[in-house]
Amino acid sequence: MSVLNAIPFMRPIHLRSPRQQRRHTLPASEFRCLSPEDAVSVFEIEREAFISVSGECPLHLDEVRQFLTLCPELSLGWFEEGRLVAFIIGSMWNQDRLSQDALTFHKPEGSSVHIHVLAVHRTFRQQGKGSILLWRYLQYLRCLPVARRAVLMCEDFLVPFYSKCGFKAVGPCDITVGPMTFIEMQYPVQGHAFMRRNSGC
Ligand SMILES: CC(C)(COP(=O)(O)OP(=O)(O)OC[C@H]1O[C@@H](n2cnc3c(N)ncnc32)[C@H](O)[C@@H]1OP(=O)(O)O)[C@@H](O)C(=O)NCCC(=O)NCCS
């Protein structure tokens, strides 16, 4: 018997299939907080999702970098084989309702997580990724002691999407962007304190 057969766990790497080798380099699916180095990939998705449609986008590149520097823990990215396919960027907000300042400021003393943007890469939409990423993000917020609720503004046509994800409409948002108006929606995070205690956070 050869030494290699006798000690299978010491088989040299070239005996693994190419599929196994790939799995060791880039994970098929990975969720992680974003960093300022991810800003360009984020903005590429935003450019296609928003700028090409309306000429506007929730966060410009410098704002993406700013939030990913100030509060990277409030972001979440979904990577497929190392490529960003969907993301959420949030920051803290310190008032009951969103106002214009919420678009540019991170208020670390606040207790509301303002979700600035959720976007899925064009080729990955309508596959459940937006809902799954948002669900994971909301689960993750339960582990942050400062987060009492998540809040966002969206156009009318997305109210059903966020409602399905558990958000409730608060009313028309004070913020307007050019001719665009928005509905403010919120999701209670604090109400899940029991689960937080029992979730191993
Ligand atoms: C909105 C968005 C995040 C949803 O993610 P997704 O992965 O495509 O959505 P899911 O597959 O999880 O869910 C599909 C549901 O989303 C809703 N939805 C998605 N895009 C929609 C749109 N343009 N208009 C209306 N509803 C839409 C629908 O309710 C749909 O359900 P249905 O298939 O039963 O009609 C994604 O389409 C996207 O990135 N759009 C461009 C950017 C954007 O508008 N972001 C939200 C504002 S911050």
The ligand as a Gaussian input file, in Angstrom:
#p B3LYP/6-31G(d) Opt

LIG

0 1
 C      -36.679000      46.291000      -5.640000
 C      -35.618000      45.189000      -5.605000
 C      -34.625000      45.481000      -4.488000
 C      -36.339000      43.865000      -5.315000
 O      -35.393000      42.807000      -5.297000
 P      -35.676000      41.455000      -6.110000
 O      -34.617000      40.501000      -5.744000
 O      -35.850000      41.753000      -7.546000
 O      -37.102000      41.069000      -5.497000
 P      -37.595000      39.637000      -4.999000
 O      -37.335000      38.640000      -6.089000
 O      -37.083000      39.357000      -3.638000
 O      -39.127000      39.910000      -4.865000
 C      -39.915000      40.111000      -6.005000
 C      -41.003000      41.071000      -5.620000
 O      -40.484000      42.389000      -5.528000
 C      -41.438000      43.332000      -5.977000
 N      -40.822000      44.159000      -7.009000
 C      -39.561000      44.046000      -7.464000
 N      -39.299000      44.984000      -8.363000
 C      -40.426000      45.694000      -8.489000
 C      -40.807000      46.799000      -9.277000
 N      -39.954000      47.392000     -10.124000
 N      -42.047000      47.267000      -9.147000
 C      -42.924000      46.699000      -8.308000
 N      -42.625000      45.658000      -7.522000
 C      -41.402000      45.166000      -7.634000
 C      -42.634000      42.558000      -6.419000
 O      -43.535000      42.546000      -5.315000
 C      -42.104000      41.162000      -6.661000
 O      -43.056000      40.203000      -6.372000
 P      -43.784000      39.462000      -7.590000
 O      -42.693000      38.753000      -8.329000
 O      -44.730000      38.563000      -6.888000
 O      -44.423000      40.528000      -8.389000
 C      -34.879000      45.049000      -6.961000
 O      -35.819000      44.796000      -7.975000
 C      -34.043000      46.256000      -7.343000
 O      -32.876000      46.328000      -7.041000
 N      -34.652000      47.238000      -8.044000
 C      -33.954000      48.422000      -8.447000
 C      -33.536000      49.264000      -7.279000
 C      -34.695000      49.650000      -6.358000
 O      -35.763000      50.068000      -6.818000
 N      -34.463000      49.528000      -5.021000
 C      -35.448000      49.812000      -4.003000
 C      -35.461000      51.248000      -3.589000
 S      -34.193000      51.635000      -2.414000

